[in-house]
């Protein structure tokens, strides 16, 4: 069975590394990006990415909501989790079949959500 690949996107390095550690401990190959533009470039280079976890508020474009919508277009089968400590999703913000979690979140919870999305 192939190792699942997840892209963790957050401009806050410590939070990104913490999330990456949770996924690595669960057996994922983890890629990291500090903003939406870098994440889109990585998605173009790595077609094996099967899941994306993104923060909402990051410098530059796209923000996490727009990134999630781009991911859905580029990778219809990808698991997508959007997290934020500030911005709750409004109508039309969330990508189809994406999940939203408020910060702070439990590392085991976000891993379980991604695993369930990948299994669906």
Contact map, one row per residue, 1 for C-alpha under 8 A:
111000000000000000000000000000000000000000000000000000000000000000000000000000000000000000000000000000000000000000000000
111100000000000000000000000000000000000000000000000000000000000000000000000000000000000000000000000000000000000000000000
111110000000000000000000001110000000000000000000000000000000000000000000000000000000000000000000000000000000000000000000
011111000000000000000000001110000000000000000000111000000000000000000000000000000000000000000000000000000000000000000000
001111100000000000000000000111100000000000000001111000000000000000000000000000000000000000000000000000000000000000000000
000111110000000000000010000111100000000000000000111110000000000000000000000000000000000000000000000000000000000000000000
000011111000000000000000000001111000001000000000101110000000000000000000000000000000000000000000000000000000000000000000
000001111100000100110000000001111000000000000000000111000000000000000000000000000000000000000000000000000000000000000000
000000111110000100000000000000011111001000000000000111100000000000000000000000000000000000000000000000000000000000000000
000000011111101100000000000000001110000000000000000001100100000000000000000000000000000000000000000000000000000000000000
000000001111100100000000000000001110000000000000000000100110000000000000000000000000000000000000000000000000000000000000
000000000111111100000000000000000100000000000000000000000000000000000000000000000000000000000000000000000000000000000000
000000000111111110000000000000000100000000000000000000000000000000000000000000000000000000000000000000000000000000000000
000000000001111111000000000000000000000000000000000000000000000000000000000000000000000000000000000000000000000000000000
000000000101111111100000000000000000000000000000000000000000000000000000000000000000000000000000000000000000000000000000
000000011111111111110000000000010000000000000000000000000000000000000000000000000000000000000000000000000000000000000000
000000000000111111111000000000000000000000000000000000000000000000000000000000000000000000000000000000000000000000000000
000000000000011111111100000000000000000000000000000000000000000000000000000000000000000000000000000000000000000000000000
000000010000001111111110000000000000000000000000000000000000000000000000000000000000000000000000000000000010000000000000
000000010000000111111111000001110000000000000000000000000000000000000000000000000000000000000000000000000000000000000000
000000000000000011111111100000000000000000000000000000000000000000000000000000000000000000000000000000000000000000000000
000000000000000001111111110000000000000000000000000000000000000000000000000000000000000000000000000000000011001000000000
000001000000000000111111111111000000000000000000000000000000000000000000000000000000000000000000000000000000001000000000
000000000000000000011111111111000000000000000000000000000000000000000000000000000000000000000000000000000000000000000000
000000000000000000001111111100000000000000000000000000000000000000000000000000000000000000000000000000000000000000000000
000000000000000000000111111100000000000000000000000000000000000000000000000000000000000000000000000000000000001000000000
001100000000000000000011111110000000000000000000000000000000000000000000000000000000000000000000000000000000000000000000
001111000000000000000011111111000000000000000000000000000000000000000000000000000000000000000000000000000000000000000000
001111000000000000000011001111100000000000000000000000000000000000000000000000000000000000000000000000000000000000000000
000011110000000000010011000111110000000000000000000000000000000000000000000000000000000000000000000000000000000000000000
000011110000000000010000000011111000000000000000000000000000000000000000000000000000000000000000000000000000000000000000
000000111000000100010000000001111100001000000000000000000000000000000000000000000000000000000000000000000000000000000000
000000111110000000000000000000111111011000000000000000000000000000000000000000000000000000000000000000000000000000000000
000000001111100000000000000000011111011000000000000000000000000000000000000000000000000000000000000000000000000000000000
000000001110000000000000000000001111111000000000000000000111111000000000000000000000000000000000000000000000000000000000
000000001000000000000000000000001111111100000000000000000101111100100000000000000000000000000000000000000000000000000000
000000000000000000000000000000000011111110000000000000000001110000000000000000000000000000000000000000000000000000000000
000000000000000000000000000000001111111111000000000000000000000000000000000000000000000000000000000000000000000000000000
000000101000000000000000000000011111111111100000000000000000000000000000000000000000000000000000000000000000000000000000
000000000000000000000000000000000001111111110000000000000000000000100010000000000000000000000000000000000000000000000000
000000000000000000000000000000000000111111111000000000000000000000000000000000000000000000000000000000000000000000000000
000000000000000000000000000000000000011111111100000000000000000000000000000000000000000000000000000000000000000000000000
000000000000000000000000000000000000001111111110100000000000000000000010000000000000000000000000000000000000000000000000
000000000000000000000000000000000000000111111110000000000000000000000000000000000000000000000000000000000000000000000000
000000000000000000000000000000000000000011111110000000000000000000000000000000000000000000000000000000000000000000000000
000000000000000000000000000000000000000001111111100000000000000000000000000000000000000000000000000000000000000000000000
000000000000000000000000000000000000000000111111100000000000000000000000000000000000000000000000000000000000000000000000
000010000000000000000000000000000000000000000111110000000000000000000000000000000000000000000000000000000000000000000000
000111100000000000000000000000000000000000100111111100000000000000000000000001000000000000000000000000000000000000000000
000111000000000000000000000000000000000000000001111100000000000000000000001011100000000000000000000000000000000000000100
000111100000000000000000000000000000000000000000111110000000000000000000000001110000000000000000000000000000000001000100
000001111000000000000000000000000000000000000000111111000000000000010010000001111000000000000000000000000000000000000000
000001111000000000000000000000000000000000000000001111100000000000000000000000011110000000000000000000000000000000000000
000000011100000000000000000000000000000000000000000111110000000100110000000000011110000000000000000000000000000000000000
000000001110000000000000000000000000000000000000000011111100000100000000000000000111000000000000000000000000000000000000
000000000000000000000000000000000000000000000000000001111100001110000000000000000111001000000000000000000000000000000000
000000000000000000000000000000000000000000000000000000111110001100000000000000000001001000000000000000000000000000000000
000000000110000000000000000000000011000000000000000000111111101100000000000000000000000000000000000000000000000000000000
000000000010000000000000000000000010000000000000000000001111101000000000000000000000000000000000000000000000000000000000
000000000000000000000000000000000011100000000000000000000111111000000000000000000000000000000000000000000000000000000000
000000000000000000000000000000000011100000000000000000000111111000000000000000000000000000000000000000000000000000000000
000000000000000000000000000000000011100000000000000000000001111111100000000000000000000000000000000000000000000000000000
000000000000000000000000000000000011000000000000000000011111111111100000000000000000000000000000000000000000000000000000
000000000000000000000000000000000001000000000000000001111100011111110000000000000100000000000000000000000000000000000000
000000000000000000000000000000000000000000000000000000010000011111111000000000000100000010001110000000000000000000000000
000000000000000000000000000000000000000000000000000000000000011111111100000000000000000000001000000000000000000000000000
000000000000000000000000000000000001000100000000000001000000011111111110000000000000000000000000000000000000000000000000
000000000000000000000000000000000000000000000000000101000000000111111111000000010100000000000110010000000000000000000000
000000000000000000000000000000000000000000000000000000000000000011111111100000000000000000000111000000000000000000000000
000000000000000000000000000000000000000000000000000000000000000001111111110000000000000000000000000000000000000000000000
000000000000000000000000000000000000000100100000000100000000000000111111111101010000000000000000000000000000000000000000
000000000000000000000000000000000000000000000000000000000000000000011111111111000000000000000011000000000000000000000000
000000000000000000000000000000000000000000000000000000000000000000001111111100000000000000000000000000000000000000000000
000000000000000000000000000000000000000000000000000000000000000000000111111100000000000000000000000000000000000000000000
000000000000000000000000000000000000000000000000010000000000000000000011111111000000000000000000000000000000000000000000
000000000000000000000000000000000000000000000000000000000000000000000011111111000000000000000000000000000000000000000000
000000000000000000000000000000000000000000000000010000000000000000000001001111100000000000000000000000000000000000000000
000000000000000000000000000000000000000000000000111100000000000000000011001111110000000000000000000000000000000000000100
000000000000000000000000000000000000000000000000011100000000000000000000000011111000000000000000010000000000000001001100
000000000000000000000000000000000000000000000000001111000000000000010010000001111100000000000000111000000000000001001000
000000000000000000000000000000000000000000000000000111000000000000000000000000111110000000000000011110000000010001000000
000000000000000000000000000000000000000000000000000011110000000110010000000000011111000000000000011110000000000000000000
000000000000000000000000000000000000000000000000000011110000000000000000000000001111100000000000000111100000000000000000
000000000000000000000000000000000000000000000000000000111000000000000000000000000111111100000000000011100000000000000000
000000000000000000000000000000000000000000000000000000000000000000000000000000000011111000000000000001110000000000000000
000000000000000000000000000000000000000000000000000000000000000000000000000000000001111100000000000000000000000000000000
000000000000000000000000000000000000000000000000000000011000000000000000000000000001111110000000000000000000000000000000
000000000000000000000000000000000000000000000000000000000000000000000000000000000001011111000000000001000000000000000000
000000000000000000000000000000000000000000000000000000000000000010000000000000000000001111101100000100000000000000000000
000000000000000000000000000000000000000000000000000000000000000000000000000000000000000111111100000000000000000000000000
000000000000000000000000000000000000000000000000000000000000000000000000000000000000000011111100000000000000000000000000
000000000000000000000000000000000000000000000000000000000000000000000000000000000000000001111110000000000000000000000000
000000000000000000000000000000000000000000000000000000000000000011000000000000000000000011111110000000000000000000000000
000000000000000000000000000000000000000000000000000000000000000010011000000000000000000011111111010000000000000000000000
000000000000000000000000000000000000000000000000000000000000000010011001000000000000000000011111110000000000000000000000
000000000000000000000000000000000000000000000000000000000000000000001001000000000000000000000111110000000000000000000000
000000000000000000000000000000000000000000000000000000000000000000000000000000010000000000000011111000000000000000000000
000000000000000000000000000000000000000000000000000000000000000000010000000000111100000000000111111100000000000000000000
000000000000000000000000000000000000000000000000000000000000000000000000000000011100000000000000111110000000000000000000
000000000000000000000000000000000000000000000000000000000000000000000000000000001110000010000000011111000000000000000000
000000000000000000000000000000000000000000000000000000000000000000000000000000001111000000000000001111101000010000000000
000000000000000000000000000000000000000000000000000000000000000000000000000000000011100100000000000111111000000000000000
000000000000000000000000000000000000000000000000000000000000000000000000000000000011100000000000000011111000000000000000
000000000000000000000000000000000000000000000000000000000000000000000000000000000000100000000000000001111100000000000000
000000000000000000000000000000000000000000000000000000000000000000000000000000000000000000000000000011111110110000000000
000000000000000000000000000000000000000000000000000000000000000000000000000000000000000000000000000000011111110000000000
000000000000000000100100000000000000000000000000000000000000000000000000000000000000000000000000000000001111111000000000
000000000000000000000100000000000000000000000000000000000000000000000000000000000000000000000000000000000111111100000000
000000000000000000000000000000000000000000000000000000000000000000000000000000000000000000000000000000001111111110000000
000000000000000000000000000000000000000000000000000000000000000000000000000000001000000000000000000010001111111111000000
000000000000000000000110010000000000000000000000000000000000000000000000000000000000000000000000000000000011111111100000
000000000000000000000000000000000000000000000000000000000000000000000000000000000000000000000000000000000001111111110000
000000000000000000000000000000000000000000000000000000000000000000000000000000000000000000000000000000000000111111111000
000000000000000000000000000000000000000000000000001000000000000000000000000000111000000000000000000000000000011111111100
000000000000000000000000000000000000000000000000000000000000000000000000000000000000000000000000000000000000001111111110
000000000000000000000000000000000000000000000000000000000000000000000000000000000000000000000000000000000000000111111111
000000000000000000000000000000000000000000000000000000000000000000000000000000110000000000000000000000000000000011111111
000000000000000000000000000000000000000000000000011000000000000000000000000001100000000000000000000000000000000001111111
000000000000000000000000000000000000000000000000000000000000000000000000000000000000000000000000000000000000000000111111
000000000000000000000000000000000000000000000000000000000000000000000000000000000000000000000000000000000000000000011111
